[in-house]
């Protein structure tokens, strides 16, 4: 039944994508609304209602996005035909850009988990950094894994290892785990092809390759910040490793069932290098160059992630795993991507509807007139979206959807705005976040201890990442 429901959802998305162009052309020149004050108050009402429905009434984010948006369309000052055209164009156009890529990314994540590539990457990072710097090794393991694997899944897999390493080092658990928790969230929020930043980049029209390059730089500094916070606060949180987990296998002993080091990294690194390399090639190679033409195809995210999927599947061993990879892994990946696809599409609808109203210029000009650096707007929206909903993905998509129509007035690049929103979307992880509870419960911490350690790590990491984005923007390289 789940598979049939999933297929129905996918069919509806495809239908909306097909309808996007003709409906949009029919009312392309017609504004959604021409009343500045009415749309400003309506915009504020949409955002307030969205947050109230999620935080107070516990609505699913899909309905919490859809209902306020439809109520906006029913206002007397709104041109209904233009609203419908903008809604469909935003939904279909956004999914048409990255829908397949999000699905491929989720399937790759499932394959990395099932083929023990996660354990091989962890083992490699610990050897590379050294046993005397295990918290740093785990932090950079999180940096790598967060690009492709969902944060909570990665932490669940690595949890026995974290406890065992803390016990061997004779240190409180938080010393070993905090940097990992922060780093997993950072690349999950800022570096495609993980779904959140991929969706936000599509909504904002950002170059995915440049987002990968500069997002990785920002996350590098954020990871160092989260690691440093772990060293500082970890010794003050009196929670030692649990015997319940130190007795479990860490998965690092069974190297025979792991892929080789290169094979484990390639499903993540090759797509990232192809996409980012294409963006760099466009800056340095002349139009018509043969290498540029080749990279322009191979670096197309759909092709790049299909290559990554093939590389991930090349690590499959055993008849049972091969059979599972053909159906079960794909089904699980598609199920994981379904909610993200719907929310991404609705985010695109919200962005396109707002572009057809005067509220965009009203807010953007207001920010500019305050003297506050425009880069702070997406950062603050990302913080609000994450803090209210508890979802990093929702935070980064919300920031992208709201800021995208304002980019021209704000005078910042789509890439800078997207990364600023992503940096805000990891601040702050606390009790309304499922990721917070996964990490806190597996660490056997009290909520207050989890807030200090893991909430602090995402706060410090997000701030450090944002400062890096702000600096790169100020230097004119982003």
N, C-alpha and C positions, 0 to 999 in steps of 0.2 A: 504493500500500500504506500509506503514511504517513497519508493521509487516512482510509482505512478504519479503521486502528488508532485514530486520534484519535476517530473517531465512536464506536467501541466503548467507549473510555474515557468519553466524554461520556454515553453511554447508561447505563453502570454508575453514574456519579455521579447521574444523574436518578433511576434506580431506587432508589438508597440514600436519596435525598432523599424520595421518595414513601413509602418504608418507615419513615422516621424517626418519624412521629407515632404510628402504631398500636403499634409496638414499644416506644416510650418510655412510652406510657400504661400499657402492661401491667405495667411495673415501676417506675412513676414514684416510688412511695413507698418502694421497697425500696433500702436503701443497698448500694453495691457491696461494702463491707467495713466491719466494726465494730471491727476490731482495730488500735488506734493504732500499736503498735510494729511489727507485721508490715507494715502498709502504709507506715510511715516507711522501713523498710529496703528494702522493695520499690521505693518511689519513688526512693530513692538509687540502687538497682541499675538501674532503668530509665534514669535520666539518665546514669550512668556507661557503661552498655552502648551507649546512643545515641551518645555522644561517641567511644567506642572504635571502634565499627563504622565511623564516618565518618573519624576521623583516622588510625587504624592500618590498617584493612582496606579503606579507600577504598570503602565501600558508598555507593550512592546514598541520599540523605536520605530518600526515600520508604520504602525497605525498612528503613533504620536507625530510622525512627519506628515502623513497623508491627510489626516483630518483637519489640522489647522490650515494646510495648503488649500484644501477644497473649500473651507469656510472663507478664505481670502478671495477665492474666485467668485463667491456668491455676493460680494459687496456691491452696492449700487454703482460705485465709481469705476468698477472693473468691466472692461470689454470682454464678454464671455468668450467670443470666438478667438480673440487674441490670446486669452488666458489658456484655452484648450490647446491652441497651437504651440504656445510656449511650453506647456506642461509636457506634451508628447515629444516635442523636439528635444527638450532637456533630458527626458527619460531615455528615449530611444537613441539619441545621439551619443549620450554618455556611455551607455552600455554597448553601443555599436563600436565604440572606440576601444574599450578595455574589458568587455564582458568575458570573452574567451580567455583573455590573459589571466584574469582573476581565477577562473575555473582551473586553468592549467597550473597556476601557482599552488592552489590548494591540493591538487593531485600530486604535485612534486613533493609537497610537505609530507603527505601521507607515505609516499615511497621512501623518503629519507628516514622516516620513523621506522618503517617496517623492515628495511634492509640493514638496519644497524649503522647507517652512515652517521647518525648523530653521535653514537659512541666513538666511532673512529675519529671524527672531528675533535671531540673532547680529548681523546687520548693524545692526538697530535698537538693540540694547543698546550696541554700540560707538559709535554716533553719539550716543546719549543720555549716556553717561558721558564720552566724549571720548577722542581718540587718545592724550592724554598719560597716561591712566589705564587703559590696555588690560588689565592684569592684573585690575583691579577689574571692568571691563566683562565680561571672560570669566567671572569668578566669578559675577556675577549672571546671566549667560547660563546657566550651569550651574544656578543656583537655579531659573530658569524651566523649563528643559528637563527637569530631573530629576523634575518633577511628572508628566510624561507619557511621556518617552522613557527606555528602559533606558540606564543610565549608560554601559556599554561601547559601545553603538551610538552614542550622542551623541558620545563622545570620538573614536571612529573617524572620524566625519563631520567633526569640527572639527580633527582633528590637523594637516592641511596648513596651516590658518589659524594655529594656535598656533605652528608653526615659522616661518611667514612673518612674523608679527608680532614674534616674538623677534628674527629676523634684522634686520628694519627698525629695531627699537629698539636693537640692538646689545647685548642682554642675554642671559645664560644662559637656556636653555629653561625651567628650573624656575621662574624668576621669573614667566614668562607662564602656565605650565600648572598650577601647584600649587593655586591657588585654585579653578580650574575643576574639577580632579579631586575636591577636597574637597566643593565645593558640589553637584556632580552626585549624590554619595552621600547628602548630607544630606536633600535633598527626596525622594530616592528612598526613604529610610527613614522619613520623618516625615510627609509630606504626601500624602494620597489625592488623586486616584484611582490613583496608582501602586500596583501590586498588594500589596507587602509591608505597608505601613501600613493599606491597605484591609482586608486579611485580618485583621491583628491587631486592628483596631477592631471587626470583626465578632465575632471570638472573645471579646473582652472586653466586648462590648455597649456600646461607646463611641459617642457621637454623632459621626458622620462630619463634619458641618459644623463642630462645635467643634474637632475634631482638625485640620481644614484651617486654621482661623483661628489657633489657638494653635501649631500645628506650623509655620506660615509665620513666625510671630514668632520661635520658637526657631531656625528655620533661618536667619533673617536674621542673628542674632548669630553663629551657627555659621559662616555664609558669610564674615562679616567676620573671624572668627578664622582660617579657612583661608586667606583672602587675605593677612592679616598674616603668617601663618607662611610663605607663599610668598615674600613680600618679604624676610623675614629669612633663610630657609635657602637660597633660590634662588641668591643670589650666591655661596654657598659650595659649590655643586655645579657643577663645571666641565664641563658638557655644553652645547655650543652647538647651535644649530639645524642640522638635517641638510639637505644639498643635495638628498638624495633626495626630501624632502618640500617644500622651498621651491620646487622647480621645478613642483610639481603645482598645478593650479587649486584655489584655496580654495573655489570655488563661490560666492563673494560678488560676482564680476564679472558673472555672468549673471543680472542682475536681471529680465530679461524672462521667465525661466522660474520666477520666484518669485511666490508670492501676495503681495498687498498686506499692509502691516503689520497692519492690523486683522484681515484674513482669516487671517493666520498665527497671531495670538495667540488668536483667539476659540475655536478648538477646545479650548484649555486653560482659558482664563479663564472662559468662559460656564458650563461645568459646575461649576467651582470656586465661582463666585459664586452660582449657583443653590442648590447644596448648603449652602454656608456661610450664605447669605442666609436660607434656610429656618430654620436653627437659631437665628439672631438673631431672626427674626420670631416664633418660638415663645416667645421670652423677653419680647417687648415688646407683642405683639398679643393681644387677648382671644380666647378660644376661640370659634369660629363666625364670626370675621371673614372677609369674602369674600376679601381679599388673602391672608390666611393659608391659606385653603383652596386657592387657586390655586397658591401657592408650595409648599404641602405636596405637591402632585402634581408640579409642574415640578422641585422640588428633591429628589424621590425619586431616588437615584443612578442607577437604571435609566433613568429618563426623561432626567435631566440628561446622562448620558454618551451616550445615543442622539442627543440634540440636538448634543452635541459631535462625534459621529461624522458626522452630517449636515453640520456646518460644515466638518469636515476634508475630506469628500468633495466639498464645493463648490469646493475648490481644485484639483481634478483637471483637467488640460488634456491634450488630444490623445486620439485614438481608442485608441492602444495602452495608454495609462495608464488610460483608462476601462474597457477590457476587463480589465486586470490588477486593477483595484480591485474588480471584482465577485466575483472568485474567489481570485486568488493572495494578495492582501493579507489577506483574511479567513482563508485557510488558515494563512498565516504567523502571524497574530495568535493564532489558536486553538492552534497548535503551541507558541507561546511561553507561552501561559497554562496549558497542560495540567499541567505539573509543579507550577506554583504552586497550581493548584486542588486537586491531590491532597494536597500538603503542608498546605495550608490546612485541608482536610477532616480530615486526620489530627490536626492541631493541635487542631481542635475536639473530636475524639474524646478526645484526651488530657485536655483541660480538663474535659470532662463526666465522664469516669471519675474524675478526681481529686476532683471536687465531691462524689462519692458516698462518699468515704472520710474518716476522721478526720485524715489526714495534712495536709489543708489548714489546719485550725485549729492543729495542732501546729507547723507551720512559721511560720505568720503570727504566732501568739502568741510564738514564739521570737524573731522579728525585733523585735516590739514591745517585748519585755522587755529586749532588748539596749540600748535607748535610741537605736539608729541610726534616723534618719529613714526611715520606710517607703518613701519614694520611691526609696531606694537599691536596694531589692530588684530591681525590674524592670530598673533600669539595669545592675546587676551581671550579671543573667541574660542580658541582651542582649549584654554584652561577651563572656561565656563562649561563648554560642551562635555569635557571629560569629567569635571567635578560633579556636575549634575547627574549625568547618565552612568558614570563609572566605566564607560567604554572608550578606549583609545581610538578605535576605528571610527566611532560616531563623532568623537571630538575633532579628528583631523578632517573628516568629510564635511562636517558642519562648518568648520572654519573655511574650507575651500569653497563651499557652496555660497556662503554669505559674502566672502571677500572677492570672489572672481569677477562679479560685475563692476567692482570699484577700482580695479587695477589701474585703469587709465588715469583716473583722477588722483589716486594715491601716489602714482609715480614709482611703483616698485615692480620688479619682475614677477611673473607667475611662479618661478622656481623659488625665489626668496620668500614670497608669501606662503607658499605651500609648506616650506620647511619651518617657517616661523610658527604656523598653525600646528604642525606636527610636534614641535618642541613643547608647545603649550599643552598638547593633548596627552602628554604623559604626566602632567602635574595636576592633581596630586592623587596617587593611588591610595584609597582608604576603604572604609567598610562597605561602600556600595559597589565595589569592583570585584567581579568574580576572580580575577587574577590575584588580587590581594588575598582573598580567602584561600585560594589554592596554595599559594606560597606560605602564608601564615600557618595554615593548618598542618601542612607537611613539615613545617619547621617546629611545630608544637609550641608556638608562641601565643601569648595573649594578644588581643587586638591592639592594646596600647603599645606593646612591644613591636608588633608588626608595623604600626603607623610610624614609630620612630625609625625603625630600620628600613623597611621597604618603601613606606611613604616618603621618607627622607631621601632615599636613593633616587627615586623617580623625580623628586623635587630638585635635588642638586643636579642630577643628570640633565633634566629638562632645561634648567637655567643655563648650565654650561653649553649645551647644544645651541640654545637661543643666542647666547653671547657670540658664539662662533658664527652663526648665521648673520647676526647684526654686523659683526666685524667684516665678514666677506662682502656684505652689501655695501658697507661704508667704503671699502677698498675698491669697489666697482668691478669685482670679479664675479658677482652673483646678481 
